[in-house]
């Protein structure tokens, strides 16, 4: 795969094996397809995230809604946990800012998992999408599709699991439509929590120390913008620099 990437004039010298492996897994271990995906990702990253990160100042409107929370690491797997309060989201009038916000929150969530002695490059996240008190004005199928498309195209093998909580009846048809845009591998990582057994599994995996009281845990919500990540804790193999 490295040789295939370098044929496009792009060096893989700054990218370690765990990073290369993520692209290979995403393309069923086909080195040519993985190389193509890597090249597309590198070009996109250079153009869309020229600073290496998206600063708060470029996504202030999205941050203002306080709809994303970072809760530390899960009990099982030690994955960073992101909670989305869907009832605080409203479809964006500025699609460019929304896309930047998706990158901002994904980058920051991944960076929050860094620990000394942990190999960089294979960090995965757990996403909790809380649909409680969701109303029609919060529904944003386009935003959901953009988020998943970014995950699949530019963040291969970054999603460990996605839990969907309290899905209202009117959202079922929206989810079915959104699901059509998801790859099989992504769909297999999504759990719609709808019974007690699934709820217990959700609590067990993330852990009481990481979950907040409303989900059966002991923690408090920490807004995305209140969670500080030093730029030195970014996955250096992703060539991310700067800080939040």
N, C-alpha and C positions, 0 to 999 in steps of 0.2 A: 504493500500500500504506500509506504514511504516513497519508493521509487516512482510509483504512478503519480503521486502528488508532485514530486520534483520535476517530472516531465512538463508540468504546467508552469514551471519557473518559480515555484513556491517551496521554500525550505521548511522541513519538519524538525529541524535541529532543536528548536526551543520547546518542542512538545514531547512529553514523555509517553511511555507505553500505555499507561491507563487511559490517557486522552485518545490516542490512536485507536485503542481497543473499543472505546465507546462508539466511534464511527463504524468500525467493523461490525460490531454487534447489531447496530441499527440497520445495517445493510446485509444481514445474514452471512457475515464473514466473507463477503465478496470484495476483494481488494480494489477492483476497478470502480465498483459502485461506491464503495466507502471513500475512495480518493476523490471522486466527483463531488460527493457530499461535503467532504472536507474543504475542497477548493471553493465551492459555493459559499460555505460558511465563512471562510477566511475573507473572501471578497466582501461579503455582506457586513462582516464585523468591522472591517477597515473603513467602509463607507458610512455605515449607520452609527457606529460607536467610535468615532475618530479619537476621542480622548482616552478610550479604553474603559470608560464607565459613563453612565448617564447621571449627572449631578442633580441634586434636589431641585435646583433653580429651574431646570428644564421641564419638571413635571409637578409644579406646585399645585395646579388645579386638582390633579388626581390625588396627590398626597393630602390635600385639604379635606377630603371626604373621610379620612381615617377609616378605611375599609380593609386594610391589610395589616396583619399582625405577625410578628416573628416570635416564636415561643421557646427557642432553644432546641435541644436535640431529643429525638425520640428515645424511649427506653430500649426498644428492639431496633438494632441497626444503627443507632446513633445518627439518624438523619435529621437535618434541620426541618422544623415544622412551621409551615406558613398557614395561617387561618385567614380565610376570605369571608367577610361579612357582606353577603350579596345584597342585603336590604339597604346598605349604605352606598351602593353603586348606582350610577345613572349613566345611560349611554352618552359617550363623549361627543361633543360638538367638534372637537379638535382631534381627528384621527391620528395625526402625526404624534401629538403629545401622548395619546393613549398607547401607541406602539412603543414609544420611548419608555413609558411607564412599565410596560410589560418587561422590557429588557432590564430596567432599573430594579424591579422587584425580584426577578429571577437571578440576576447577578448577585444581588445583596443576600438573598437567601442561601445561595450556594457558598458564598464567601463566609457566611456565618457559621458554617460547619467546620471550618479549619481548626485543627488542633495540632500541637507539636507532636511530631512522630507519626503523624497520619499521612499516608501517601496521597499526594495531590493528583487530581485528574479524574477521579471516579466518584466524586461527591454526588449523592442523590438526595432529593427532597421529598417530604410528605406534605401534600396539600390537603387542607380541610376546607371544603366549600360549604359554608353554613347558609342554608336557604330559608331559615326561619324568618317569619314576618315578611317574606318576599311579596312584593306587589307587582302589578303589571308594569308600572313605571320603572321598575328596577331591571326588567328583563332586557337582556342585550345579547341576542344570538350572535350578532356580528362580532362583538367583543370577545365572546367565548371562543368563536372559531379562530379569530386572530391569535388569541392566547395559545390555543392548542397547536395551531400551525407553526407558531414561533418555537414552541417546545419541540415539535417533531422535526422541524427543518434545521434549527440552530442550537438546540440543546439536547442532542441525542443521548438517550440513556441517563437523563438527569432526573426523571420522575420515578420515585420508588413506588409510591401509591397515592391515589387521590380518593379521599372519602367525601361523599356527598351526604349531608345531613338535612333532615326535615324537608324533603322535596314535596312541594305542594302539588295538588292534582293538575293544575293548569300548566305547570312547568314540564310535565311529562312529554307532551307533544313537542315542546321546544327542544328538550334534550334528545329526543329521537331524531330530530332534524340535524342538530349539532353533531350527533354521533356518526352521521354519514360521512363527515369530514375527518374522522379519526382512523388511524391505522389500527389493525388488530392488536398489535403489541401495546398500544396506548389503552385501548378499551379494556384489555385484560388487567390493567393496573387500577381500574376505577371500581370502587365499591359504593353502591347506593345503600346506605345504612337504613334498613327498614324493619328490623326486628331486634329483640333483646340479645340474641346470640351475636349478631353483627355489632351491636353497640358495645358489648363486653370485649369483643375482639379489638375494636377501635381503641378502647380505653387501655387495654393490655399492651397493645403495640406502642402507643405514644407515651403512656405512663402518666400517673397522677401528678408527678412533679412538673410535667411540661404542660399538661392540659389545664384549662382554667376551671373554676368551680362549676360554671354552667354546663360543662361537659363531663363532670364527675371527677375533676382534678383539684389541685390545690394552688395552682399558679394564678397570676393576674395577667390580663392582656397587655402586650407591649406593642405599641404602634410601630409600623415599619420605620417611620422617620425618627423614632426615639431609640431605635436599636443601632448602636454605633459599631461600625466595622472598619478597622484600620486597613489601609491599602496593602500593607504587608501581609495581611491575612487572605488576600485574594489568590485564587489559583494561578500561580505565576506561569504555568504552562499555557494558560489561555491568553497570556500577554495582556492581562488587565492591570492597569496602573491607576494612580490617583486614589482618592479615598472618599468615603461618604461621611 
